[in-house]
Amino acid sequence: MIGIYGGTFDPIHHGHLRAALEIAQQLDLQQVRFIPCAQPVHRAAPNVSAQQRCAMLELAIADQPKFVLDRIEIERDGPSYMVTTLQSLAEVFAEPGMVLLLGTDAFAQFCRWHEWRKILQLANLAVMHRPGEGLNFIGEEAALFAQCRVARFTQRSGQILDVAITQLDIRSTRIRQQIQHGIHPDYLTPPAVVQFIQQQGLYQRISTPAL
């Protein structure tokens, strides 16, 4: 199967990378496609350009052959709806099948996503969580999880698998805040990404003009 990992990746960090690697290993995925969104529909716009986020992603995954940067949402006009992305990718990856990688926070909002039922017609879901973490979803998500949960994938779409992984407590928001305060993001994101951020002057403190 092909792993689909969407997000703003603003910036990409070791939390993203370690989660993707463990999912790829546990599910024996052929590849994980990192798909940076162009126009997020559930959060504020990214802090840097799409090209810069892609460049950082490319640097971060350069040494992992199963990781692929996919610019499909960056190159498409309009909001970045996952259902639209999966519909396009299904033309290429219908045979191996696709699994959409989600954290528990994202799955807890899944039934609010645009055409979420169609997403399940196109792909399986892997819900990533810490070992021992309670999966206490509520409302529609709880019912969906109970209905579609499986111990292993046996078909190309419509199933949900929870996967315990090492979830590093690293957040892009925190990295940006630290950089604004002059704290280098060493060991939070790969060295090549740190170097790129410094060279490009990304996420720097916005100076206030003198009165």
N, C-alpha and C positions, 0 to 999 in steps of 0.2 A: 504494500500500500504506500501511498504518497502522503506525507504529513504536510498539512497546511497551517502555517503559523503567521497570523496577521497581527498588526500592531503599528503604533507610530514609530517605535524604536528611536526615541528622542532623548538620549542616545541608546543604542544597543548596549547591553551590559552582560556580565557573567551570569546573572540570574536567568536571562533569556537563553543564553547559550547552553548552560548546564541542563536546564529543563528540556530543551530540544534534543540534546545528546542522549539523555536518559530515556526519553520517549522513543527515539529512534532505535536504541538498543533493546528496550523491553518489547517493543512491538515489531522488531525486525523490519523497519521501514526502509524502502528503497532510497528515499531521500526525504529531507524536510525543506520545504520551500518557504523562505522568509518573505512575507509580502507586506512591505511598508505601505500604509494607506496615504492617500493624497489629501482627502477631505474627510476627517473623522466625523461620524454622525452622533457619537455618544460622548464626546469630550471636546475641549478647546483645540484650536489649530496648533500644530507643532511649532516649536520655537525656532527651528531652522528650516532651510529649504529642503525640498524633497531630494534634490541632487546631493546635498550634504549628508542627509540621513542614509541614502543609498551608498554613498562613498564609505561611510563609517561601517555599515553592514558588510560591505564587500571586504573591507580590511579585516573585520572580526571573524569572518567565516572562511578566509582564504586557505587555511590549513586543514579544514574538515571537508573531505570529499563528498560526504552525504548532504552537506548544507548547500543550498542554492538561493541566490537572490533573485526574486521574481518581481519585475517592475510593472506588472499588469495593471495595478491600481494607479500607479503614478502616471502611466501612459494613457489612462482612460479619463475622459472628462466627467465631471459630476461627482456626487458624493460616493464614498467608498463603501458600497453595500457588499457584504460578504456573499450574499446569494448571487449577485451578478458575477462576482469573481469566480465562484464555484461553477456557475453555468458555463463560463468560458473555459475553465480548466477541464471540465468534464469532457470536452471534445477531444482532449489530448490524453487524459488519464482515466477514462471510463473503465478500461480493462483492469489495471491494478487496483482501482478504487482509491478513494481519498478519505483521510481522517483529519478533522479539524481539531486543532489543539487549543484547549481553553483552560484557564485557571478557574478556581471555584467562584471567584468574584464575578467573572464574565458569565459563567453558566447561570449564576443566580439571577442574571438579567436577560437570559437567552430568549425567553418568550416575549420580550419587548423588541427584539431585533426585527428588522424589515424582512417579511416573508420567511419567518423562521421555520415554518413547516416544510417549505420547499428546500431549505438547507438540509434537513434530515432526509429528504428524498435524494439528495445529491451526494451526501457524505455521511460517515460515522462521526461521532464525537468522542474525543479523549479528554476527560476532565482530570486535570493535574492537581494533586494535593499533597500535603505533607504526610508522612507516615503517621498513622494514628489520628489524623485530623477527622473530626466528625463532619459528615456530609449532610448537614441539617438544612436542606433547602425547604422553601415554603411555597405555597400557591401552585401555580401552573408548573413551575420548574420541578417541584417535588413530585407531582403526579407524573410528569414526563420522565423524570429520572427513574422512578419506580417501574414505569411501563416499559422503558427501552433499555434498561441496564442489563448488561451481559457479563459473563466471566471472561469471554474472549470473543473477538469478532468472528462471525461466521458468514457474514454477507457484506456487500459493498456499501451499504447505506442503511440509515434508520436505527442504528444501534449506538448505545452509550456505554463506554468503559471508563471506570475510574482507575487512575494510575497513580500510585504513590511514588513520588520522586523527591530528590533533595531540592528543596526550594530555598534558595539563598535570599535572605532578606535585603535585597537591593532594589531600589526603585529609581527610575529615570528622573522623577521629580526631585528626589533627594540629591542625585548627582548634579543636576542643574543648580540647585540651591547652594551646594557646596562650592561649585565653581564660581558662582556669583560672590561668594565670601572669600575667594582666594584659596580654597582648599583643592588640591589636585586630586583627581579621581583614580589615582593609581590603585591597582588590584580590584577595582570595581568593574572595570571594563578593560579589554585587551590593550597592551601597550601601544599598538599601532593606532588604536582609536584615541587614546590619550594624546598621542603626538599630533594626530589630525585636529583634534579639538583645540590644542594649543596653537598650532600653525594657522588655523582659520579664525582664531579668536572667538570661538563659539561660547554661548551662554555666559558671556562676561557681564559684569555689573554695568547697568546703564547709568552713566554719569548724569548728575543733575546740573544743568547750566547755572552758572553764577548769576546772581541778581545784580 
